[in-house]
Amino acid sequence: MLRMSKMTDYGIVLMTELARADGDTRTTRELAARTRVPLPSVSKVLKSLLQAGLVVSHRGANGGYGLARPPPELSLAELVAALEGPVALTECGTHTTAAGAPCGLEPICQVRSHWRLINNAIQEALGRLTLADLVAPAPRVPERLVGLGTPPAGAGAVTPPSVSVTGVRS
């Protein structure tokens, strides 16, 4: 199964909470309370987001964290890259193995170019989705994602058959 780390998931949750703050700052304690992300994790994730330039910190009585840019200017690709590193489903997607050497199968691999296409498609999809999109109600499908195989709202949506009290499908 392909899965983001828990810290990346937390980071996205924290960033959406900051986006909902509408320009106000939030302390780590406020973010932990509002999102129910454990306080040590909030601190760790915010440190990474601060280093990546996605959030800013303000000191003082009204201090806390805020977004470095408006939500429509922060892509999901940036958030994931800041917390996970480059998006790649396979080692050849990063062009080297974890040890830093090229993959030993690279000279004979028949699917490497296909994995690059897949990685690029995922990177493109993450790049099209913004923090503003994540804060919007879920049914909204951003127009720029329609070309990625996501049906626009109301178009081609499959609704499950309803089941009556007697258990008969309509």
C-alpha positions as a printed NumPy array, in Angstrom:
array([[  0.   ,   0.   ,   0.   ],
       [  1.214,   3.466,  -0.831],
       [  0.857,   5.772,   2.096],
       [  2.076,   9.127,   3.363],
       [  3.649,   9.199,   6.795],
       [  1.597,  10.171,   9.81 ],
       [  3.668,  13.349,  10.147],
       [  2.775,  14.384,   6.588],
       [ -0.88 ,  13.717,   7.31 ],
       [ -0.563,  15.815,  10.469],
       [  1.182,  18.549,   8.486],
       [ -1.688,  18.775,   6.024],
       [ -4.206,  18.888,   8.878],
       [ -2.218,  21.655,  10.592],
       [ -1.868,  23.653,   7.383],
       [ -5.613,  23.47 ,   6.723],
       [ -6.237,  24.715,  10.253],
       [ -3.868,  27.623,   9.641],
       [ -5.685,  28.332,   6.364],
       [ -8.984,  28.47 ,   8.258],
       [ -7.42 ,  30.994,  10.67 ],
       [ -7.784,  33.566,   7.879],
       [ -4.463,  35.313,   8.509],
       [ -4.459,  35.009,  12.289],
       [ -1.682,  33.167,  14.066],
       [ -2.12 ,  30.022,  16.121],
       [  0.127,  28.773,  18.899],
       [  1.277,  25.17 ,  18.955],
       [ -1.085,  24.537,  21.864],
       [ -4.037,  26.041,  19.983],
       [ -3.236,  23.965,  16.913],
       [ -2.953,  20.817,  19.011],
       [ -6.278,  21.53 ,  20.712],
       [ -8.127,  22.407,  17.494],
       [ -6.787,  19.488,  15.457],
       [ -6.234,  16.909,  18.228],
       [ -2.75 ,  16.282,  16.859],
       [ -0.414,  15.508,  19.799],
       [  1.523,  18.589,  20.938],
       [  5.002,  17.056,  20.376],
       [  3.994,  16.156,  16.808],
       [  2.626,  19.664,  16.196],
       [  5.966,  21.138,  17.261],
       [  7.969,  18.727,  15.118],
       [  5.841,  19.243,  12.002],
       [  5.772,  23.033,  12.369],
       [  9.565,  23.054,  12.617],
       [  9.791,  21.235,   9.251],
       [  7.183,  23.513,   7.667],
       [  9.029,  26.575,   8.989],
       [ 12.33 ,  25.336,   7.536],
       [ 10.591,  24.752,   4.185],
       [  9.256,  28.322,   4.212],
       [  5.594,  27.27 ,   4.225],
       [  4.788,  28.808,   7.603],
       [  6.11 ,  31.819,   9.479],
       [  6.49 ,  32.2  ,  13.222],
       [  5.762,  35.311,  15.242],
       [  7.144,  35.845,  18.723],
       [  5.552,  37.744,  21.555],
       [  2.231,  37.926,  23.346],
       [  0.26 ,  37.509,  20.114],
       [  2.783,  35.106,  18.663],
       [  2.256,  31.833,  16.958],
       [  2.376,  30.366,  13.477],
       [  0.756,  31.5  ,  10.282],
       [  0.898,  30.649,   6.603],
       [  3.815,  32.079,   4.634],
       [  1.574,  32.625,   1.592],
       [ -2.18 ,  32.663,   0.91 ],
       [ -3.819,  29.192,   0.691],
       [ -4.364,  29.338,  -3.107],
       [ -0.598,  29.77 ,  -3.53 ],
       [  0.398,  26.717,  -1.461],
       [  0.245,  23.463,  -3.4  ],
       [ -0.175,  20.038,  -1.897],
       [  3.015,  19.067,  -3.765],
       [  4.947,  21.636,  -1.706],
       [  3.48 ,  20.357,   1.543],
       [  4.215,  16.726,   0.762],
       [  7.744,  17.497,  -0.478],
       [  8.495,  19.53 ,   2.653],
       [  7.533,  16.633,   4.916],
       [  8.201,  13.512,   2.811],
       [ 10.835,  14.607,   0.323],
       [ 10.445,  14.187,  -3.429],
       [  7.409,  12.226,  -4.582],
       [  8.543,   8.902,  -6.035],
       [  6.792,   5.544,  -6.001],
       [  9.939,   3.606,  -6.844],
       [ 13.662,   4.053,  -6.284],
       [ 14.182,   4.856,  -9.957],
       [ 11.695,   7.67 ,  -9.538],
       [ 14.324,   9.469,  -7.469],
       [ 17.091,   8.428,  -9.896],
       [ 19.149,   6.812,  -7.119],
       [ 18.691,   4.195,  -4.426],
       [ 18.489,   5.049,  -0.74 ],
       [ 22.261,   4.449,  -0.539],
       [ 22.796,   7.135,  -3.195],
       [ 23.9  ,   4.792,  -5.971],
       [ 21.982,   4.261,  -9.225],
       [ 19.66 ,   1.259,  -9.251],
       [ 21.49 ,  -1.929, -10.275],
       [ 18.703,  -2.792, -12.736],
       [ 18.752,   0.582, -14.465],
       [ 20.642,  -0.563, -17.611],
       [ 18.131,  -3.345, -18.344],
       [ 14.914,  -2.023, -16.777],
       [ 11.962,  -2.115, -19.162],
       [  9.573,  -0.055, -17.048],
       [ 11.689,   2.788, -15.714],
       [ 10.313,   5.333, -18.18 ],
       [  6.76 ,   4.293, -17.279],
       [  7.42 ,   4.865, -13.587],
       [  8.731,   8.316, -14.407],
       [  5.463,   9.077, -16.233],
       [  3.455,   7.83 , -13.255],
       [  5.557,   9.843, -10.8  ],
       [  5.171,  12.937, -12.98 ],
       [  1.381,  12.453, -13.119],
       [  1.191,  12.202,  -9.33 ],
       [  3.452,  15.23 ,  -8.905],
       [  1.303,  17.177, -11.378],
       [ -1.915,  16.247,  -9.559],
       [ -0.448,  17.257,  -6.196],
       [  0.8  ,  20.483,  -7.764],
       [ -2.666,  21.368,  -9.051],
       [ -4.323,  20.871,  -5.686],
       [ -3.897,  23.82 ,  -3.315],
       [ -4.399,  24.365,   0.367],
       [ -7.457,  26.45 ,  -0.547],
       [ -8.911,  23.372,  -2.278],
       [ -8.384,  21.294,   0.868],
       [-10.205,  23.844,   3.002],
       [-13.171,  23.991,   0.612],
       [-16.083,  21.578,   1.082],
       [-15.161,  18.087,  -0.164],
       [-17.704,  17.741,  -3.   ],
       [-16.074,  20.627,  -4.897],
       [-13.813,  19.297,  -7.646],
       [-11.416,  21.989,  -8.813],
       [-11.682,  22.544, -12.572],
       [ -7.958,  22.006, -13.011],
       [ -8.308,  18.434, -11.675],
       [-11.037,  17.388, -14.118],
       [ -8.462,  16.418, -16.758],
       [ -6.89 ,  13.968, -14.326],
       [ -9.802,  11.565, -14.584],
       [-11.768,  13.024, -11.698],
       [-15.353,  13.573, -12.822],
       [-16.65 ,  17.113, -12.331],
       [-19.358,  17.53 ,  -9.735],
       [-22.593,  16.058, -11.06 ],
       [-21.046,  14.679, -14.253],
       [-20.898,  10.937, -14.44 ],
       [-21.279,  10.576, -10.715],
       [-22.395,   7.114,  -9.809],
       [-24.973,   7.054,  -7.089],
       [-25.458,   3.795,  -5.268],
       [-28.901,   2.245,  -5.478],
       [-31.075,   3.129,  -2.564],
       [-32.362,   0.365,  -0.338],
       [-35.898,   0.525,   1.021],
       [-36.97 ,  -0.504,   4.486],
       [-37.838,  -3.947,   3.079],
       [-34.29 ,  -4.347,   1.774],
       [-35.277,  -4.136,  -1.901],
       [-33.072,  -1.976,  -4.1  ],
       [-34.711,   0.677,  -6.218]])
